[in-house]
Amino acid sequence: MRRLALAAGTALTLLGVSACTDDGPGSANVIAPGAPGESSSPATSDQIAALAEEQGHNAADVNYLVLMIEHHRQALEMADLVPDRHQRDGIDSIADRIAAAQGPEITAMESWLEENVLGPARENPAYRNFCGLEGDGSHHGGGEEDLPGCDLEVDHDDMPGMASEEEMAELEAAEGDEFDRLFVELMTTHHEGAIIMAEDLLAEGHDRTVTRMANDVIAEQTADIERMEQILENE
């Protein structure tokens, strides 16, 4: 299991920050502005979530990208095994297509997270430790029980289509036609899992850029599955 500390509600950066001068700048509170004539108060988790919606993305978008980055990385590991092990014509082309598509997609997803999640967290002292980026998170003046959690556990077993350690070891040990068949089997299952994740994002996500990424995954990996099936049919 791999733990990644990421923000699930980066709209905190748009909320006002009230510094507690008695405790120093590290004790800043995240506050929500009050109505005219009313004082400000600590922002609730509902207010944070609502503002995140207005900003353009929600927790589903963030969760999807964090998990899909890890999902893509395993696909690249599988594709890296092809050059020295494959036998059938076309398997190498499939591996090249996967590398050409999913490598840049990982970069794009990481860039989106940096721009919309990690970067804003670093820039806002009241938000930084809340996202586990540095320090011990002790400067939450409003009480952590009022804030949505942002620690995300990346567990291979919780992602559809991921190959197990044993399956990856078996693939690495295989050669020739045995490798080709096992590669197609595992990569087809892997792609089908990614498509499920992308379809779930389309139902639950909010950000247009993330939605476009998910649509790209569905189109690319559906085409790959069809190509892999054709390669095995061509005896």
C-alpha contacts under 8 A as a table, 3 or more apart, distances in Angstrom:
res1	aa1	res2	aa2	distance
1	M	153	E	6.85
1	M	154	V	5.94
1	M	155	D	4.63
1	M	156	H	7.01
2	R	153	E	5.90
2	R	154	V	4.93
2	R	155	D	6.17
3	R	151	D	7.16
3	R	152	L	5.97
3	R	153	E	4.45
3	R	154	V	5.73
4	L	151	D	6.20
4	L	152	L	5.34
4	L	153	E	6.15
4	L	154	V	6.96
5	A	131	C	5.96
5	A	132	G	5.44
5	A	133	L	6.95
5	A	150	C	6.27
5	A	151	D	4.47
5	A	152	L	5.93
6	L	117	V	6.97
6	L	118	L	6.88
6	L	131	C	5.54
6	L	132	G	7.19
6	L	133	L	7.94
6	L	150	C	5.46
6	L	151	D	5.93
6	L	152	L	6.72
7	A	10	T	5.86
7	A	62	V	7.71
7	A	117	V	5.51
7	A	118	L	6.93
7	A	121	A	7.52
7	A	131	C	5.28
7	A	150	C	4.93
7	A	151	D	7.58
8	A	58	N	7.03
8	A	59	A	4.87
8	A	62	V	6.25
8	A	63	N	7.74
8	A	117	V	7.63
8	A	148	P	7.46
8	A	149	G	7.25
8	A	150	C	5.18
9	G	12	L	6.64
9	G	48	I	6.59
9	G	49	A	6.24
9	G	52	A	5.60
9	G	58	N	6.73
9	G	59	A	6.55
9	G	117	V	7.82
9	G	148	P	7.63
9	G	150	C	7.88
10	T	13	T	6.30
10	T	52	A	6.44
10	T	116	N	6.66
10	T	117	V	5.39
10	T	120	P	6.85
10	T	121	A	7.07
11	A	14	L	5.50
11	A	15	L	7.20
11	A	48	I	6.62
11	A	49	A	7.86
11	A	51	L	5.74
11	A	52	A	4.63
11	A	55	Q	6.31
12	L	15	L	5.24
12	L	30	V	7.36
12	L	48	I	6.37
12	L	51	L	7.80
12	L	52	A	7.73
12	L	127	Y	6.87
13	T	16	G	7.83
13	T	120	P	6.10
13	T	121	A	7.19
13	T	123	E	7.98
13	T	124	N	6.10
13	T	127	Y	7.35
15	L	30	V	6.69
15	L	31	I	6.39
15	L	32	A	6.21
15	L	33	P	7.92
16	G	30	V	6.41
16	G	31	I	5.57
16	G	32	A	6.46
16	G	33	P	7.04
17	V	28	A	6.39
17	V	29	N	5.88
17	V	30	V	5.18
17	V	31	I	6.01
17	V	126	A	6.87
18	S	28	A	5.51
18	S	29	N	5.39
18	S	30	V	6.71
18	S	31	I	6.77
19	A	24	G	7.56
19	A	25	P	5.89
19	A	26	G	7.90
19	A	27	S	6.47
19	A	28	A	4.23
19	A	29	N	6.48
20	C	23	D	5.72
20	C	24	G	6.22
20	C	25	P	6.63
20	C	27	S	5.71
20	C	28	A	5.65
20	C	29	N	7.58
21	T	24	G	4.99
21	T	25	P	6.53
21	T	27	S	8.00
23	D	26	G	7.24
23	D	27	S	5.86
24	G	27	S	6.01
25	P	28	A	6.02
26	G	125	P	6.90
26	G	126	A	7.56
26	G	139	H	5.69
27	S	126	A	7.54
27	S	138	S	7.95
27	S	139	H	4.51
27	S	140	H	6.65
27	S	141	G	6.21
28	A	125	P	7.05
28	A	126	A	5.30
28	A	139	H	6.57
28	A	140	H	7.10
28	A	141	G	6.60
29	N	42	P	7.06
29	N	126	A	5.88
29	N	139	H	7.69
29	N	140	H	6.15
29	N	141	G	5.05
29	N	142	G	5.96
30	V	42	P	5.92
30	V	43	A	6.17
30	V	126	A	6.04
30	V	127	Y	7.72
30	V	140	H	7.95
30	V	141	G	7.84
30	V	142	G	7.00
31	I	40	S	6.42
31	I	41	S	5.38
31	I	42	P	4.13
31	I	43	A	4.81
32	A	40	S	5.74
32	A	41	S	5.53
32	A	42	P	5.77
32	A	43	A	4.76
32	A	47	Q	7.86
33	P	39	S	7.22
33	P	40	S	4.56
33	P	41	S	6.75
34	G	37	G	7.67
34	G	38	E	5.18
34	G	39	S	5.29
34	G	40	S	4.49
34	G	41	S	6.88
35	A	38	E	5.24
35	A	39	S	7.52
42	P	142	G	5.79
43	A	47	Q	6.04
43	A	48	I	6.67
43	A	142	G	7.90
43	A	146	D	7.89
44	T	47	Q	5.19
44	T	48	I	6.31
44	T	146	D	5.60
44	T	147	L	6.78
45	S	48	I	5.00
45	S	49	A	6.08
45	S	146	D	5.55
45	S	147	L	5.05
45	S	148	P	5.88
46	D	49	A	5.11
46	D	50	A	6.06
47	Q	50	A	5.06
47	Q	51	L	6.12
48	I	51	L	5.21
48	I	52	A	6.17
49	A	52	A	5.01
49	A	53	E	6.36
49	A	58	N	7.50
50	A	53	E	5.15
50	A	54	E	6.50
51	L	54	E	4.99
51	L	55	Q	6.17
52	A	55	Q	4.96
52	A	56	G	6.55
52	A	57	H	6.07
52	A	58	N	5.99
53	E	56	G	5.37
53	E	57	H	5.58
53	E	58	N	5.80
53	E	206	H	7.38
54	E	57	H	7.67
56	G	206	H	6.37
56	G	207	D	5.16
56	G	208	R	7.72
57	H	60	A	8.00
57	H	61	D	6.14
57	H	62	V	7.82
57	H	205	G	7.14
57	H	206	H	4.98
57	H	207	D	4.43
58	N	61	D	5.50
58	N	62	V	6.79
58	N	205	G	6.48
58	N	206	H	5.98
58	N	207	D	7.25
59	A	62	V	5.12
59	A	63	N	6.01
59	A	205	G	7.77
60	A	63	N	5.12
60	A	64	Y	5.96
60	A	201	L	6.62
60	A	204	E	6.18
60	A	205	G	5.15
60	A	206	H	7.73
61	D	64	Y	5.25
61	D	65	L	6.40
61	D	201	L	6.86
61	D	205	G	5.13
61	D	206	H	6.68
61	D	207	D	6.64
61	D	210	V	6.38
62	V	65	L	5.38
62	V	66	V	6.26
62	V	113	L	7.33
63	N	66	V	5.27
63	N	67	L	6.19
63	N	152	L	7.56
64	Y	67	L	5.34
64	Y	68	M	5.86
64	Y	197	M	7.27
64	Y	198	A	7.76
64	Y	201	L	6.61
65	L	68	M	5.01
65	L	69	I	5.98
65	L	109	M	6.06
65	L	110	E	7.93
65	L	113	L	7.78
65	L	210	V	7.81
66	V	69	I	5.51
66	V	70	E	6.87
66	V	154	V	7.77
67	L	70	E	5.34
67	L	71	H	6.19
67	L	154	V	6.41
67	L	159	M	7.52
68	M	71	H	4.69
68	M	72	H	5.91
68	M	194	A	7.42
68	M	197	M	7.93
69	I	72	H	5.21
69	I	73	R	6.24
69	I	106	I	5.52
69	I	109	M	7.03
69	I	110	E	7.73
70	E	73	R	5.07
70	E	74	Q	6.65
70	E	154	V	7.76
71	H	74	Q	5.55
71	H	75	A	6.71
71	H	159	M	7.66
71	H	162	M	6.99
71	H	194	A	7.38
72	H	75	A	5.05
72	H	76	L	6.35
72	H	102	Q	6.07
72	H	103	G	7.75
72	H	106	I	7.01
73	R	76	L	5.11
73	R	77	E	6.33
73	R	106	I	7.91
74	Q	77	E	4.93
74	Q	78	M	6.29
74	Q	162	M	7.64
75	A	78	M	5.12
75	A	79	A	6.18
75	A	98	I	7.43
75	A	187	M	7.26
75	A	190	H	7.45
76	L	79	A	4.95
76	L	80	D	6.06
76	L	98	I	7.03
76	L	99	A	5.99
76	L	102	Q	7.36
76	L	103	G	7.47
77	E	80	D	5.17
77	E	81	L	6.86
78	M	81	L	5.51
78	M	82	V	7.29
78	M	168	M	7.65
78	M	171	L	8.00
78	M	183	F	7.59
78	M	187	M	7.82
79	A	82	V	5.51
79	A	95	A	4.77
79	A	96	D	7.47
79	A	98	I	7.00
79	A	99	A	6.93
80	D	83	P	6.98
80	D	95	A	7.46
81	L	84	D	6.45
81	L	85	R	6.59
81	L	172	E	6.64
82	V	85	R	5.30
82	V	86	H	5.36
82	V	91	I	7.38
82	V	92	D	6.24
82	V	95	A	6.71
83	P	86	H	6.25
83	P	92	D	6.50
85	R	174	A	7.17
85	R	175	E	4.76
85	R	176	G	5.80
85	R	179	F	6.57
86	H	91	I	6.71
86	H	92	D	7.17
86	H	175	E	6.36
86	H	176	G	5.08
86	H	177	D	6.93
86	H	179	F	6.16
86	H	180	D	5.67
87	Q	91	I	7.72
87	Q	175	E	7.78
87	Q	176	G	4.64
87	Q	177	D	5.75
87	Q	179	F	7.96
87	Q	180	D	6.72
88	R	91	I	6.01
88	R	176	G	7.69
88	R	177	D	6.91
88	R	180	D	6.84
88	R	231	I	7.67
89	D	92	D	6.96
89	D	93	S	7.96
89	D	231	I	7.71
90	G	93	S	4.99
90	G	94	I	6.29
90	G	231	I	6.48
91	I	94	I	5.13
91	I	95	A	6.35
91	I	180	D	6.94
91	I	228	M	7.54
91	I	231	I	7.41
92	D	95	A	5.06
92	D	96	D	6.16
93	S	96	D	4.98
93	S	97	R	6.14
94	I	97	R	5.07
94	I	98	I	6.24
94	I	224	D	6.96
94	I	227	R	7.71
94	I	228	M	7.40
95	A	98	I	5.10
95	A	99	A	6.22
96	D	99	A	5.15
96	D	100	A	5.99
97	R	100	A	5.06
97	R	101	A	6.07
98	I	101	A	5.29
98	I	102	Q	5.73
98	I	103	G	7.88
99	A	102	Q	5.46
99	A	103	G	5.51
100	A	103	G	6.03
100	A	104	P	6.92
101	A	104	P	5.99
101	A	105	E	6.30
102	Q	105	E	4.77
102	Q	106	I	6.08
103	G	106	I	5.33
103	G	107	T	6.63
104	P	107	T	4.98
104	P	108	A	6.17
105	E	108	A	4.96
105	E	109	M	6.07
105	E	213	M	7.91
106	I	109	M	5.12
106	I	110	E	6.06
107	T	110	E	5.16
107	T	111	S	6.05
108	A	111	S	5.03
108	A	112	W	6.19
109	M	112	W	5.09
109	M	113	L	6.30
110	E	113	L	5.13
110	E	114	E	6.13
111	S	114	E	5.01
111	S	115	E	6.10
112	W	115	E	5.16
112	W	116	N	5.90
112	W	117	V	7.78
113	L	116	N	5.26
113	L	117	V	5.02
113	L	118	L	6.19
114	E	117	V	5.55
114	E	118	L	4.67
114	E	119	G	5.16
115	E	118	L	6.65
115	E	119	G	5.41
115	E	120	P	7.08
116	N	119	G	6.59
116	N	120	P	6.48
117	V	120	P	5.79
117	V	121	A	6.27
118	L	121	A	5.09
118	L	122	R	6.33
119	G	122	R	5.27
119	G	123	E	6.39
120	P	123	E	5.06
120	P	124	N	6.27
121	A	124	N	5.45
121	A	125	P	7.55
121	A	127	Y	5.33
121	A	128	R	4.74
121	A	131	C	6.90
121	A	133	L	7.95
122	R	125	P	6.94
122	R	127	Y	7.44
122	R	128	R	5.24
122	R	133	L	7.58
123	E	128	R	7.42
124	N	127	Y	5.29
124	N	128	R	6.07
125	P	128	R	5.32
125	P	129	N	7.75
126	A	129	N	7.45
126	A	130	F	7.59
126	A	139	H	7.20
126	A	140	H	7.03
127	Y	130	F	5.18
127	Y	131	C	6.67
128	R	131	C	5.68
128	R	132	G	6.90
128	R	133	L	6.08
128	R	134	E	7.02
128	R	137	G	7.95
129	N	132	G	4.83
129	N	133	L	5.72
129	N	134	E	5.69
129	N	135	G	5.97
129	N	136	D	6.54
129	N	137	G	4.36
129	N	138	S	7.62
129	N	139	H	7.58
130	F	133	L	7.77
130	F	137	G	5.72
130	F	140	H	7.49
130	F	150	C	7.60
131	C	150	C	5.90
131	C	151	D	7.25
132	G	135	G	7.34
132	G	136	D	7.61
132	G	137	G	6.97
132	G	151	D	7.54
134	E	137	G	7.79
135	G	138	S	7.84
137	G	140	H	6.72
140	H	143	G	5.80
140	H	144	E	6.45
142	G	146	D	7.21
143	G	146	D	5.91
143	G	147	L	7.51
144	E	147	L	5.26
145	E	148	P	7.82
154	V	158	D	7.81
155	D	158	D	5.40
155	D	159	M	6.98
156	H	159	M	5.41
156	H	162	M	6.20
156	H	164	S	7.91
157	D	160	P	7.52
157	D	162	M	7.18
159	M	162	M	6.19
159	M	193	G	7.28
160	P	190	H	7.32
160	P	192	E	7.85
160	P	193	G	4.33
160	P	194	A	6.98
160	P	196	I	7.41
160	P	197	M	7.49
161	G	189	T	5.05
161	G	190	H	4.00
161	G	191	H	6.82
161	G	192	E	6.41
161	G	193	G	4.11
161	G	194	A	6.93
162	M	189	T	7.68
162	M	190	H	5.56
162	M	193	G	7.30
163	A	166	E	7.99
163	A	167	E	5.81
163	A	168	M	6.32
163	A	186	L	6.68
163	A	190	H	7.09
164	S	167	E	5.09
164	S	168	M	6.22
165	E	168	M	5.13
165	E	169	A	6.16
166	E	169	A	5.08
166	E	170	E	6.17
167	E	170	E	4.99
167	E	171	L	6.15
168	M	171	L	5.07
168	M	172	E	6.17
169	A	172	E	5.09
169	A	173	A	6.26
170	E	173	A	5.17
170	E	174	A	6.28
171	L	174	A	5.25
171	L	179	F	6.31
171	L	182	L	6.55
171	L	183	F	6.78
174	A	178	E	6.07
174	A	179	F	4.76
175	E	178	E	5.83
175	E	179	F	4.66
175	E	180	D	7.62
176	G	179	F	5.31
176	G	180	D	6.37
177	D	180	D	4.93
177	D	181	R	6.19
178	E	181	R	5.42
178	E	182	L	6.21
179	F	182	L	5.17
179	F	183	F	5.82
180	D	183	F	5.09
180	D	184	V	6.17
181	R	184	V	5.22
181	R	185	E	6.13
181	R	232	L	7.35
182	L	185	E	4.98
182	L	186	L	6.05
183	F	186	L	5.30
183	F	187	M	5.79
184	V	187	M	5.18
184	V	188	T	5.74
184	V	228	M	6.11
184	V	229	E	7.76
185	E	188	T	5.35
185	E	189	T	6.38
186	L	189	T	5.22
186	L	190	H	6.03
187	M	190	H	4.74
187	M	191	H	5.97
188	T	191	H	5.12
188	T	192	E	6.11
188	T	225	I	5.70
188	T	228	M	7.71
189	T	192	E	5.07
189	T	193	G	6.24
190	H	193	G	5.19
190	H	194	A	6.41
191	H	194	A	5.01
191	H	195	I	6.21
191	H	221	Q	5.66
191	H	222	T	7.47
191	H	225	I	7.21
192	E	195	I	5.09
192	E	196	I	6.35
192	E	221	Q	7.74
192	E	222	T	7.88
193	G	196	I	5.10
193	G	197	M	6.35
194	A	197	M	5.05
194	A	198	A	6.14
194	A	217	V	7.31
194	A	218	I	7.68
194	A	221	Q	7.94
195	I	198	A	5.01
195	I	199	E	6.06
195	I	217	V	6.73
195	I	218	I	5.21
195	I	221	Q	7.25
195	I	222	T	7.78
196	I	199	E	5.15
196	I	200	D	6.20
197	M	200	D	5.14
197	M	201	L	6.30
198	A	201	L	5.02
198	A	202	L	6.35
198	A	214	A	4.81
198	A	215	N	7.04
198	A	217	V	6.86
198	A	218	I	6.64
199	E	202	L	5.09
199	E	203	A	6.51
199	E	214	A	7.36
199	E	218	I	7.74
200	D	203	A	5.18
200	D	204	E	6.25
201	L	204	E	5.07
201	L	205	G	4.96
201	L	211	T	7.16
201	L	214	A	7.06
202	L	205	G	5.67
202	L	211	T	6.05
202	L	214	A	7.11
202	L	215	N	8.00
205	G	210	V	7.74
205	G	211	T	7.00
206	H	210	V	7.83
206	H	211	T	7.34
207	D	210	V	5.38
207	D	211	T	6.15
208	R	211	T	4.93
208	R	212	R	6.14
209	T	212	R	5.10
209	T	213	M	6.33
210	V	213	M	4.99
210	V	214	A	6.25
211	T	214	A	5.07
211	T	215	N	6.26
212	R	215	N	5.09
212	R	216	D	6.23
213	M	216	D	5.08
213	M	217	V	6.35
214	A	217	V	5.07
214	A	218	I	6.38
215	N	218	I	5.14
215	N	219	A	6.28
216	D	219	A	5.20
216	D	220	E	5.96
217	V	220	E	5.31
217	V	221	Q	5.83
218	I	221	Q	5.56
218	I	222	T	5.89
219	A	222	T	5.39
219	A	223	A	6.32
220	E	223	A	5.30
220	E	224	D	6.29
221	Q	224	D	4.83
221	Q	225	I	6.17
222	T	225	I	5.22
222	T	226	E	6.51
223	A	226	E	5.22
223	A	227	R	6.31
224	D	227	R	5.07
224	D	228	M	6.14
225	I	228	M	5.18
225	I	229	E	6.26
226	E	229	E	5.20
226	E	230	Q	6.37
227	R	230	Q	5.12
227	R	231	I	6.35
228	M	231	I	5.12
228	M	232	L	6.59
229	E	232	L	5.45
229	E	233	E	6.33
230	Q	233	E	5.00
230	Q	234	N	6.34
231	I	234	N	5.38
231	I	235	E	7.98
232	L	235	E	6.57
